[in-house]
Amino acid sequence: MSIKDQVIAIIAEQAMLEPGDIAMDNTLEDIGIDSLGLVEAIFAIEEGFDINVPFNANDPTASDFDISTIASIVAAVEKLIAEQAA
């Protein structure tokens, strides 16, 4: 399973949707994920990929982790995995 598919599966689980219901240009708001769901998704991503996500739940906009769309979350996770492997 690709990183993209795994991230989408994690986010879909948090949104209680099927992965096929999630589009790369969706925002978390589009699919009904609130701030608590986002924190749970971040934890699940960290666990699933064994990475540390630089995310401040109190101030998500101050984070280097782009949560604006599903595509940006996938790209940020891929970047973190690549950095950790380096």
Biopython code that builds the backbone (N, CA, C, O; Angstrom):
import numpy as np
from Bio.PDB.StructureBuilder import StructureBuilder

atoms = [
    (1, "MET", "N", (0.858, -1.190, 0.000)),
    (1, "MET", "CA", (0.000, 0.000, 0.000)),
    (1, "MET", "C", (0.897, 1.244, 0.000)),
    (1, "MET", "O", (1.861, 1.323, 0.761)),
    (2, "SER", "N", (0.576, 2.189, -0.841)),
    (2, "SER", "CA", (1.390, 3.402, -0.933)),
    (2, "SER", "C", (1.156, 4.294, 0.293)),
    (2, "SER", "O", (0.182, 4.134, 1.028)),
    (3, "ILE", "N", (2.073, 5.226, 0.482)),
    (3, "ILE", "CA", (1.922, 6.205, 1.566)),
    (3, "ILE", "C", (0.596, 6.935, 1.397)),
    (3, "ILE", "O", (-0.157, 7.112, 2.354)),
    (4, "LYS", "N", (0.324, 7.355, 0.171)),
    (4, "LYS", "CA", (-0.921, 8.083, -0.116)),
    (4, "LYS", "C", (-2.138, 7.260, 0.310)),
    (4, "LYS", "O", (-3.035, 7.769, 0.982)),
    (5, "ASP", "N", (-2.160, 5.996, -0.082)),
    (5, "ASP", "CA", (-3.309, 5.145, 0.251)),
    (5, "ASP", "C", (-3.442, 4.947, 1.753)),
    (5, "ASP", "O", (-4.551, 4.925, 2.286)),
    (6, "GLN", "N", (-2.305, 4.801, 2.436)),
    (6, "GLN", "CA", (-2.343, 4.620, 3.890)),
    (6, "GLN", "C", (-2.858, 5.874, 4.584)),
    (6, "GLN", "O", (-3.673, 5.786, 5.502)),
    (7, "VAL", "N", (-2.387, 7.044, 4.150)),
    (7, "VAL", "CA", (-2.838, 8.306, 4.758)),
    (7, "VAL", "C", (-4.339, 8.478, 4.524)),
    (7, "VAL", "O", (-5.075, 8.854, 5.437)),
    (8, "ILE", "N", (-4.784, 8.206, 3.311)),
    (8, "ILE", "CA", (-6.214, 8.338, 3.003)),
    (8, "ILE", "C", (-7.026, 7.362, 3.844)),
    (8, "ILE", "O", (-8.101, 7.711, 4.332)),
    (9, "ALA", "N", (-6.518, 6.136, 4.018)),
    (9, "ALA", "CA", (-7.233, 5.147, 4.835)),
    (9, "ALA", "C", (-7.374, 5.626, 6.274)),
    (9, "ALA", "O", (-8.435, 5.475, 6.881)),
    (10, "ILE", "N", (-6.303, 6.205, 6.824)),
    (10, "ILE", "CA", (-6.334, 6.725, 8.198)),
    (10, "ILE", "C", (-7.342, 7.863, 8.305)),
    (10, "ILE", "O", (-8.147, 7.900, 9.236)),
    (11, "ILE", "N", (-7.295, 8.786, 7.356)),
    (11, "ILE", "CA", (-8.207, 9.931, 7.392)),
    (11, "ILE", "C", (-9.649, 9.474, 7.180)),
    (11, "ILE", "O", (-10.564, 9.981, 7.828)),
    (12, "ALA", "N", (-9.851, 8.522, 6.278)),
    (12, "ALA", "CA", (-11.200, 7.994, 6.031)),
    (12, "ALA", "C", (-11.773, 7.368, 7.304)),
    (12, "ALA", "O", (-12.951, 7.533, 7.621)),
    (13, "GLU", "N", (-10.911, 6.646, 8.022)),
    (13, "GLU", "CA", (-11.369, 6.016, 9.262)),
    (13, "GLU", "C", (-11.815, 7.079, 10.262)),
    (13, "GLU", "O", (-12.839, 6.917, 10.925)),
    (14, "GLN", "N", (-11.055, 8.159, 10.373)),
    (14, "GLN", "CA", (-11.419, 9.244, 11.292)),
    (14, "GLN", "C", (-12.724, 9.912, 10.874)),
    (14, "GLN", "O", (-13.512, 10.337, 11.719)),
    (15, "ALA", "N", (-12.947, 10.003, 9.561)),
    (15, "ALA", "CA", (-14.142, 10.678, 9.046)),
    (15, "ALA", "C", (-15.332, 9.728, 8.954)),
    (15, "ALA", "O", (-16.444, 10.138, 8.621)),
    (16, "MET", "N", (-15.080, 8.434, 9.258)),
    (16, "MET", "CA", (-16.104, 7.407, 9.116)),
    (16, "MET", "C", (-16.642, 7.356, 7.684)),
    (16, "MET", "O", (-17.849, 7.289, 7.452)),
    (17, "LEU", "N", (-15.707, 7.391, 6.737)),
    (17, "LEU", "CA", (-16.015, 7.304, 5.319)),
    (17, "LEU", "C", (-15.214, 6.165, 4.713)),
    (17, "LEU", "O", (-14.301, 5.626, 5.339)),
    (18, "GLU", "N", (-15.567, 5.809, 3.492)),
    (18, "GLU", "CA", (-14.752, 4.864, 2.732)),
    (18, "GLU", "C", (-13.614, 5.652, 2.079)),
    (18, "GLU", "O", (-13.814, 6.802, 1.687)),
    (19, "PRO", "N", (-12.417, 5.051, 1.955)),
    (19, "PRO", "CA", (-11.312, 5.766, 1.296)),
    (19, "PRO", "C", (-11.692, 6.303, -0.088)),
    (19, "PRO", "O", (-11.213, 7.362, -0.492)),
    (20, "GLY", "N", (-12.537, 5.589, -0.805)),
    (20, "GLY", "CA", (-12.961, 6.044, -2.131)),
    (20, "GLY", "C", (-13.814, 7.295, -2.123)),
    (20, "GLY", "O", (-14.004, 7.935, -3.158)),
    (21, "ASP", "N", (-14.333, 7.647, -0.939)),
    (21, "ASP", "CA", (-15.172, 8.848, -0.813)),
    (21, "ASP", "C", (-14.342, 10.104, -0.607)),
    (21, "ASP", "O", (-14.883, 11.209, -0.557)),
    (22, "ILE", "N", (-13.025, 9.936, -0.486)),
    (22, "ILE", "CA", (-12.151, 11.068, -0.184)),
    (22, "ILE", "C", (-11.373, 11.473, -1.429)),
    (22, "ILE", "O", (-10.707, 10.650, -2.056)),
    (23, "ALA", "N", (-11.467, 12.749, -1.774)),
    (23, "ALA", "CA", (-10.741, 13.288, -2.928)),
    (23, "ALA", "C", (-9.511, 14.041, -2.436)),
    (23, "ALA", "O", (-9.511, 14.597, -1.338)),
    (24, "MET", "N", (-8.465, 14.056, -3.256)),
    (24, "MET", "CA", (-7.218, 14.707, -2.866)),
    (24, "MET", "C", (-7.391, 16.201, -2.608)),
    (24, "MET", "O", (-6.633, 16.791, -1.839)),
    (25, "ASP", "N", (-8.384, 16.812, -3.248)),
    (25, "ASP", "CA", (-8.572, 18.252, -3.041)),
    (25, "ASP", "C", (-9.567, 18.566, -1.925)),
    (25, "ASP", "O", (-9.874, 19.733, -1.681)),
    (26, "ASN", "N", (-10.073, 17.532, -1.246)),
    (26, "ASN", "CA", (-10.944, 17.774, -0.090)),
    (26, "ASN", "C", (-10.162, 18.448, 1.023)),
    (26, "ASN", "O", (-8.969, 18.207, 1.203)),
    (27, "THR", "N", (-10.857, 19.297, 1.765)),
    (27, "THR", "CA", (-10.288, 19.786, 3.019)),
    (27, "THR", "C", (-10.815, 18.877, 4.118)),
    (27, "THR", "O", (-11.757, 18.115, 3.897)),
    (28, "LEU", "N", (-10.218, 18.950, 5.295)),
    (28, "LEU", "CA", (-10.711, 18.147, 6.410)),
    (28, "LEU", "C", (-12.144, 18.544, 6.746)),
    (28, "LEU", "O", (-12.964, 17.702, 7.114)),
    (29, "GLU", "N", (-12.433, 19.825, 6.616)),
    (29, "GLU", "CA", (-13.786, 20.316, 6.861)),
    (29, "GLU", "C", (-14.779, 19.696, 5.877)),
    (29, "GLU", "O", (-15.900, 19.354, 6.253)),
    (30, "ASP", "N", (-14.363, 19.554, 4.612)),
    (30, "ASP", "CA", (-15.224, 18.960, 3.584)),
    (30, "ASP", "C", (-15.723, 17.574, 3.987)),
    (30, "ASP", "O", (-16.863, 17.201, 3.713)),
    (31, "ILE", "N", (-14.837, 16.820, 4.648)),
    (31, "ILE", "CA", (-15.194, 15.439, 4.975)),
    (31, "ILE", "C", (-15.623, 15.274, 6.434)),
    (31, "ILE", "O", (-15.790, 14.154, 6.917)),
    (32, "GLY", "N", (-15.796, 16.390, 7.124)),
    (32, "GLY", "CA", (-16.379, 16.355, 8.456)),
    (32, "GLY", "C", (-15.413, 16.050, 9.585)),
    (32, "GLY", "O", (-15.831, 15.571, 10.639)),
    (33, "ILE", "N", (-14.134, 16.317, 9.388)),
    (33, "ILE", "CA", (-13.170, 16.108, 10.472)),
    (33, "ILE", "C", (-12.988, 17.412, 11.233)),
    (33, "ILE", "O", (-12.597, 18.432, 10.666)),
    (34, "ASP", "N", (-13.281, 17.358, 12.531)),
    (34, "ASP", "CA", (-13.112, 18.536, 13.376)),
    (34, "ASP", "C", (-11.718, 18.513, 14.006)),
    (34, "ASP", "O", (-10.894, 17.664, 13.665)),
    (35, "SER", "N", (-11.460, 19.432, 14.912)),
    (35, "SER", "CA", (-10.112, 19.536, 15.484)),
    (35, "SER", "C", (-9.732, 18.281, 16.269)),
    (35, "SER", "O", (-8.576, 17.859, 16.225)),
    (36, "LEU", "N", (-10.677, 17.680, 16.982)),
    (36, "LEU", "CA", (-10.380, 16.457, 17.712)),
    (36, "LEU", "C", (-10.066, 15.316, 16.736)),
    (36, "LEU", "O", (-9.124, 14.552, 16.946)),
    (37, "GLY", "N", (-10.861, 15.209, 15.674)),
    (37, "GLY", "CA", (-10.610, 14.188, 14.653)),
    (37, "GLY", "C", (-9.259, 14.381, 13.998)),
    (37, "GLY", "O", (-8.573, 13.412, 13.673)),
    (38, "LEU", "N", (-8.875, 15.638, 13.803)),
    (38, "LEU", "CA", (-7.570, 15.934, 13.211)),
    (38, "LEU", "C", (-6.453, 15.449, 14.126)),
    (38, "LEU", "O", (-5.500, 14.822, 13.663)),
    (39, "VAL", "N", (-6.562, 15.733, 15.417)),
    (39, "VAL", "CA", (-5.536, 15.296, 16.367)),
    (39, "VAL", "C", (-5.455, 13.772, 16.361)),
    (39, "VAL", "O", (-4.360, 13.210, 16.365)),
    (40, "GLU", "N", (-6.604, 13.101, 16.351)),
    (40, "GLU", "CA", (-6.606, 11.636, 16.317)),
    (40, "GLU", "C", (-5.976, 11.119, 15.032)),
    (40, "GLU", "O", (-5.244, 10.129, 15.052)),
    (41, "ALA", "N", (-6.258, 11.791, 13.905)),
    (41, "ALA", "CA", (-5.661, 11.385, 12.624)),
    (41, "ALA", "C", (-4.146, 11.578, 12.649)),
    (41, "ALA", "O", (-3.406, 10.732, 12.146)),
    (42, "ILE", "N", (-3.680, 12.685, 13.229)),
    (42, "ILE", "CA", (-2.233, 12.939, 13.329)),
    (42, "ILE", "C", (-1.568, 11.834, 14.153)),
    (42, "ILE", "O", (-0.523, 11.309, 13.770)),
    (43, "PHE", "N", (-2.186, 11.485, 15.293)),
    (43, "PHE", "CA", (-1.631, 10.403, 16.118)),
    (43, "PHE", "C", (-1.583, 9.097, 15.330)),
    (43, "PHE", "O", (-0.590, 8.371, 15.390)),
    (44, "ALA", "N", (-2.640, 8.799, 14.600)),
    (44, "ALA", "CA", (-2.694, 7.552, 13.824)),
    (44, "ALA", "C", (-1.642, 7.557, 12.720)),
    (44, "ALA", "O", (-1.037, 6.522, 12.437)),
    (45, "ILE", "N", (-1.418, 8.712, 12.096)),
    (45, "ILE", "CA", (-0.385, 8.830, 11.059)),
    (45, "ILE", "C", (0.990, 8.621, 11.684)),
    (45, "ILE", "O", (1.823, 7.898, 11.136)),
    (46, "GLU", "N", (1.226, 9.254, 12.834)),
    (46, "GLU", "CA", (2.525, 9.082, 13.514)),
    (46, "GLU", "C", (2.770, 7.609, 13.839)),
    (46, "GLU", "O", (3.862, 7.088, 13.612)),
    (47, "GLU", "N", (1.751, 6.948, 14.369)),
    (47, "GLU", "CA", (1.875, 5.536, 14.718)),
    (47, "GLU", "C", (2.058, 4.664, 13.479)),
    (47, "GLU", "O", (2.914, 3.779, 13.451)),
    (48, "GLY", "N", (1.252, 4.922, 12.464)),
    (48, "GLY", "CA", (1.267, 4.093, 11.268)),
    (48, "GLY", "C", (2.577, 4.154, 10.497)),
    (48, "GLY", "O", (2.985, 3.174, 9.874)),
    (49, "PHE", "N", (3.236, 5.315, 10.541)),
    (49, "PHE", "CA", (4.467, 5.502, 9.762)),
    (49, "PHE", "C", (5.706, 5.630, 10.636)),
    (49, "PHE", "O", (6.814, 5.773, 10.119)),
    (50, "ASP", "N", (5.531, 5.581, 11.964)),
    (50, "ASP", "CA", (6.636, 5.737, 12.903)),
    (50, "ASP", "C", (7.415, 7.032, 12.630)),
    (50, "ASP", "O", (8.637, 7.031, 12.486)),
    (51, "ILE", "N", (6.664, 8.121, 12.565)),
    (51, "ILE", "CA", (7.257, 9.449, 12.354)),
    (51, "ILE", "C", (6.728, 10.393, 13.430)),
    (51, "ILE", "O", (5.738, 10.099, 14.099)),
    (52, "ASN", "N", (7.398, 11.526, 13.584)),
    (52, "ASN", "CA", (6.914, 12.587, 14.456)),
    (52, "ASN", "C", (6.421, 13.731, 13.587)),
    (52, "ASN", "O", (7.182, 14.322, 12.822)),
    (53, "VAL", "N", (5.149, 14.029, 13.716)),
    (53, "VAL", "CA", (4.551, 15.102, 12.920)),
    (53, "VAL", "C", (4.698, 16.407, 13.687)),
    (53, "VAL", "O", (4.243, 16.515, 14.826)),
    (54, "PRO", "N", (5.342, 17.414, 13.057)),
    (54, "PRO", "CA", (5.499, 18.716, 13.733)),
    (54, "PRO", "C", (4.185, 19.485, 13.690)),
    (54, "PRO", "O", (3.977, 20.350, 12.839)),
    (55, "PHE", "N", (3.317, 19.154, 14.618)),
    (55, "PHE", "CA", (1.964, 19.696, 14.582)),
    (55, "PHE", "C", (1.605, 20.248, 15.942)),
    (55, "PHE", "O", (1.760, 19.565, 16.954)),
    (56, "ASN", "N", (1.129, 21.476, 15.974)),
    (56, "ASN", "CA", (0.691, 22.103, 17.214)),
    (56, "ASN", "C", (-0.835, 22.139, 17.206)),
    (56, "ASN", "O", (-1.441, 22.944, 16.499)),
    (57, "ALA", "N", (-1.443, 21.271, 17.987)),
    (57, "ALA", "CA", (-2.904, 21.179, 18.007)),
    (57, "ALA", "C", (-3.547, 22.475, 18.476)),
    (57, "ALA", "O", (-4.685, 22.777, 18.117)),
    (58, "ASN", "N", (-2.819, 23.237, 19.278)),
    (58, "ASN", "CA", (-3.372, 24.500, 19.777)),
    (58, "ASN", "C", (-3.319, 25.605, 18.728)),
    (58, "ASN", "O", (-4.089, 26.564, 18.785)),
    (59, "ASP", "N", (-2.406, 25.465, 17.771)),
    (59, "ASP", "CA", (-2.268, 26.474, 16.727)),
    (59, "ASP", "C", (-1.851, 25.806, 15.415)),
    (59, "ASP", "O", (-0.698, 25.912, 14.997)),
    (60, "PRO", "N", (-2.808, 25.110, 14.762)),
    (60, "PRO", "CA", (-2.465, 24.350, 13.548)),
    (60, "PRO", "C", (-1.835, 25.199, 12.449)),
    (60, "PRO", "O", (-1.035, 24.688, 11.666)),
    (61, "THR", "N", (-2.177, 26.476, 12.375)),
    (61, "THR", "CA", (-1.625, 27.322, 11.316)),
    (61, "THR", "C", (-0.156, 27.649, 11.556)),
    (61, "THR", "O", (0.540, 28.060, 10.628)),
    (62, "ALA", "N", (0.326, 27.475, 12.781)),
    (62, "ALA", "CA", (1.726, 27.772, 13.091)),
    (62, "ALA", "C", (2.632, 26.572, 12.811)),
    (62, "ALA", "O", (3.842, 26.626, 13.034)),
    (63, "SER", "N", (2.040, 25.514, 12.330)),
    (63, "SER", "CA", (2.779, 24.284, 12.116)),
    (63, "SER", "C", (3.408, 24.240, 10.728)),
    (63, "SER", "O", (2.930, 24.874, 9.787)),
    (64, "ASP", "N", (4.505, 23.465, 10.626)),
    (64, "ASP", "CA", (5.103, 23.227, 9.306)),
    (64, "ASP", "C", (4.340, 22.131, 8.564)),
    (64, "ASP", "O", (4.629, 21.850, 7.401)),
    (65, "PHE", "N", (3.374, 21.519, 9.231)),
    (65, "PHE", "CA", (2.628, 20.406, 8.657)),
    (65, "PHE", "C", (1.368, 20.970, 8.012)),
    (65, "PHE", "O", (0.459, 21.424, 8.708)),
    (66, "ASP", "N", (1.313, 20.940, 6.684)),
    (66, "ASP", "CA", (0.221, 21.571, 5.930)),
    (66, "ASP", "C", (-1.018, 20.682, 5.944)),
    (66, "ASP", "O", (-1.009, 19.584, 5.388)),
    (67, "ILE", "N", (-2.081, 21.163, 6.581)),
    (67, "ILE", "CA", (-3.319, 20.400, 6.675)),
    (67, "ILE", "C", (-4.432, 21.005, 5.817)),
    (67, "ILE", "O", (-5.611, 20.742, 6.052)),
    (68, "SER", "N", (-4.056, 21.818, 4.821)),
    (68, "SER", "CA", (-5.086, 22.528, 4.054)),
    (68, "SER", "C", (-5.938, 21.595, 3.190)),
    (68, "SER", "O", (-7.136, 21.829, 3.032)),
    (69, "THR", "N", (-5.339, 20.546, 2.633)),
    (69, "THR", "CA", (-6.090, 19.582, 1.830)),
    (69, "THR", "C", (-5.546, 18.179, 2.092)),
    (69, "THR", "O", (-4.493, 18.012, 2.709)),
    (70, "ILE", "N", (-6.276, 17.185, 1.617)),
    (70, "ILE", "CA", (-5.801, 15.804, 1.747)),
    (70, "ILE", "C", (-4.467, 15.661, 1.007)),
    (70, "ILE", "O", (-3.545, 15.020, 1.509)),
    (71, "ALA", "N", (-4.365, 16.252, -0.174)),
    (71, "ALA", "CA", (-3.119, 16.165, -0.950)),
    (71, "ALA", "C", (-1.943, 16.763, -0.185)),
    (71, "ALA", "O", (-0.840, 16.215, -0.218)),
    (72, "SER", "N", (-2.167, 17.879, 0.501)),
    (72, "SER", "CA", (-1.067, 18.517, 1.244)),
    (72, "SER", "C", (-0.658, 17.667, 2.440)),
    (72, "SER", "O", (0.522, 17.623, 2.789)),
    (73, "ILE", "N", (-1.610, 16.994, 3.071)),
    (73, "ILE", "CA", (-1.284, 16.107, 4.186)),
    (73, "ILE", "C", (-0.445, 14.930, 3.677)),
    (73, "ILE", "O", (0.563, 14.571, 4.284)),
    (74, "VAL", "N", (-0.871, 14.333, 2.557)),
    (74, "VAL", "CA", (-0.110, 13.218, 1.968)),
    (74, "VAL", "C", (1.312, 13.678, 1.639)),
    (74, "VAL", "O", (2.277, 12.982, 1.956)),
    (75, "ALA", "N", (1.444, 14.840, 1.010)),
    (75, "ALA", "CA", (2.770, 15.354, 0.636)),
    (75, "ALA", "C", (3.630, 15.593, 1.879)),
    (75, "ALA", "O", (4.824, 15.295, 1.873)),
    (76, "ALA", "N", (3.032, 16.126, 2.933)),
    (76, "ALA", "CA", (3.780, 16.397, 4.161)),
    (76, "ALA", "C", (4.248, 15.098, 4.814)),
    (76, "ALA", "O", (5.367, 15.026, 5.319)),
    (77, "VAL", "N", (3.403, 14.079, 4.805)),
    (77, "VAL", "CA", (3.794, 12.785, 5.374)),
    (77, "VAL", "C", (4.917, 12.172, 4.545)),
    (77, "VAL", "O", (5.889, 11.654, 5.095)),
    (78, "GLU", "N", (4.783, 12.232, 3.220)),
    (78, "GLU", "CA", (5.842, 11.694, 2.351)),
    (78, "GLU", "C", (7.169, 12.401, 2.618)),
    (78, "GLU", "O", (8.219, 11.759, 2.642)),
    (79, "LYS", "N", (7.128, 13.713, 2.817)),
    (79, "LYS", "CA", (8.332, 14.489, 3.082)),
    (79, "LYS", "C", (8.959, 14.071, 4.420)),
    (79, "LYS", "O", (10.176, 13.906, 4.516)),
    (80, "LEU", "N", (8.122, 13.901, 5.449)),
    (80, "LEU", "CA", (8.634, 13.493, 6.758)),
    (80, "LEU", "C", (9.284, 12.113, 6.684)),
    (80, "LEU", "O", (10.331, 11.887, 7.290)),
    (81, "ILE", "N", (8.675, 11.202, 5.952)),
    (81, "ILE", "CA", (9.218, 9.848, 5.812)),
    (81, "ILE", "C", (10.554, 9.898, 5.081)),
    (81, "ILE", "O", (11.504, 9.213, 5.460)),
    (82, "ALA", "N", (10.622, 10.715, 4.025)),
    (82, "ALA", "CA", (11.871, 10.844, 3.263)),
    (82, "ALA", "C", (12.980, 11.451, 4.126)),
    (82, "ALA", "O", (14.129, 11.011, 4.068)),
    (83, "GLU", "N", (12.628, 12.470, 4.932)),
    (83, "GLU", "CA", (13.610, 13.117, 5.806)),
    (83, "GLU", "C", (14.121, 12.129, 6.864)),
    (83, "GLU", "O", (15.306, 12.118, 7.196)),
    (84, "GLN", "N", (13.218, 11.311, 7.381)),
    (84, "GLN", "CA", (13.603, 10.355, 8.421)),
    (84, "GLN", "C", (14.527, 9.278, 7.836)),
    (84, "GLN", "O", (15.429, 8.785, 8.513)),
    (85, "ALA", "N", (14.287, 8.926, 6.579)),
    (85, "ALA", "CA", (15.098, 7.890, 5.931)),
    (85, "ALA", "C", (16.493, 8.392, 5.566)),
    (85, "ALA", "O", (17.427, 7.605, 5.409)),
    (86, "ALA", "N", (16.623, 9.708, 5.434)),
    (86, "ALA", "CA", (17.903, 10.295, 5.005)),
    (86, "ALA", "C", (18.959, 10.201, 6.084)),
    (86, "ALA", "O", (20.088, 10.647, 5.882)),
]
sb = StructureBuilder()
sb.init_structure("model")
sb.init_model(0)
sb.init_chain("A")
sb.init_seg("    ")
for serial, (resi, resn, name, xyz) in enumerate(atoms, 1):
    if name == "N":
        sb.init_residue(resn, " ", resi, " ")
    sb.init_atom(name, np.array(xyz, "f"), 0.0, 1.0, " ", f" {name:<3s}", serial, name[0])
structure = sb.get_structure()
